[in-house]
Amino acid sequence: MLEKDIITQLQGIFANLATPLTLVVNGAAGREDTAQMLEFARDFASSTSLIDVKEVDGATIEKAPVLQLWRDGAPTGVAFCGIPTGHEFTSLILAVLNAAGMGKNLPDEALQSRIKALAGPADILTFVSLTCTNCPDVVQALNIVALLNPAYSNTMVDGGVAPEMVADYSVQSVPTVYADGRLISVGHADLGELVGKLEEAFGTVGEKAPVDTTPKKFDVVVAGGGPSGAAAAVYLARKGLRTAVVAGRIGGQVKDTMDIENLISVPLTTGPALAADLRKHMEKYDIALFDNRTIASSSLSDFPKRIVADSGEVFEAPAVVIATGASWRRLGVDGEDQYIGRGVAFCTHCDGPFYAGKRVAVIGGGNSGIEAAIDLAGICSHVDVFEYLDELKADEVLRQRLATFGNVDVHLSSAVGEVLGDGKKVTGLKVKDRKSGVETDYSVDGVFVQIGLSPNSSAFAGEVATNQRGEIIADMFGRTDVKGVYAAGDVTDVPYKQIVIAMGEGAKAALSVVDDRMRGEIPS
């Protein structure tokens, strides 16, 4: 099943493995899918003498085989229902390395302490699609929870092999996380967010290590770890400045992107690959990376500037570069929040397959909306595109491509007023024609919201000037209206939200910091 070159790569990855592990295939004997799982496990284990394979004929999820990772003759709590290929192949590799004590993506001590203090027991099911780029982050995060806290287990469930379970749990978006039957999370979430949600759902036991609230002092604090934040950090570090990056995840929104073909000199890459490269680049320098943090508040008017993370950690520096990016904008109508993950979605690559053969709506007539409609038209029975303006905003080439599909209707001058549902899933949309004033209920199974981005600037509200859209106002040098505070990338009012532009803006803001320090505009 695994190609020889992949096995060869695994041999290199596991060359220093020192802890014996077992891949246990739990499946009904004689079934074809069990045989395929066994073949996959044996090929994977052939890369090292320290991994063996054991077959168990027993209870499984919907009769689909489950691959469990064992250590010292007992389950680690990490399991995969469905062969972990595609994007989830890395999840298995990291689980093996972490179970063997090689700690490739483990969090810092403060977050590990919170994980170990989680009250349990709890069995987690993480529903995924093997083509989903957001899913591995969630699977890998919850695998860490299972490995660090023996009261927890995490089973990745490939929706394609467990359709009845997908229906039972009303899963219409991935990743979707349930713990002991309780919905915990829908969509992308980093480890810190997931731990917070588990703390809220199950509480904690024992003593957590106290958070050190003594301010961590640097020359510059970069808020955000996407393309603009990474570029700023690299430029600052190369100038010899002690730099910290405080971010939810390295890569930011880039990790949600599939193919990237317009990053000059790089003909083709993917969001996850670019995010990994950003981390590697920063790790080449003396940059302090504090990821899995959400910025809770800031105090920027005086020197030193202060950033407070949700962990309670405090960061201080004479200069701050805000590069927190943007998130998908919401409709803000009744029913939207209620049905996120149950018919309301934002990523066609992740969630489109759930709506094969069904009728769906796309909200937004810009490039992202029309690209989504084109994607969905190939698998859905019908696609309704709703655009608030009187014409589509997408590029002409995309409009022409959309016109070739006979199962797409475009509705202009349309204001979505409400997402309709039956309490379990989306059933339709209430839409008002802005010219006639007539309201119409459209019957749809899914709603894909593609109406642009909303800047992640709330933690800096009242500290720096913003425009009506909440974007931080920055001048041509990346300076804000507060001395010593700079901003770059999608969180700002810079036109054109593009990766290459964000990188340039981050570098420019960093150079402005250096220039202002030399001129004595900010303390050294």
Secondary structure, 3 states (H helix, E strand, C coil): CCCHHHHHHHHHHCCCCCCCEEEEEECCCCCHHHHHHHHHHHHHHCCCCCEEEEEECCCCECCECEEEEEECCEEEEEEEECCCCHHHHHHHHHHHHHHCCCCCCCCCHHHHHHHHCECCCEEEEEEECCCCCCHHHHHHHHHHHHHHCCCEEEEEEECCCCHHHHHHCCCCCCCEEEECCEEEEECCCCHHHHHHHHHHHHCECCCCCCCCCCCEECCEEEECCCHHHHHHHHHHHHCCCCEEEECCCCCHHHHHCCEECCECCECCEEHHHHHHHHHHHHHCCCEEEECCCCEEEEECCCCCEEEEECCCCEEEECEEEECCCEEECCCCCECCCCCECCCEECCHHHHHHHHCCCEEEEECCCHHHHHHHHHHHCCCCEEEEECCCCCCCCCHHHHHHHCCCCCEEEECCEEEEEEEECCCCEEEEEEEECCCCCEEEEECCEEEECCCEEECCHHHCCCCCECCCCCECCCCCCECCCCCEEECHHHECCCCCCHHHHHHHHHHHHHHHHHHHHCCCCCC
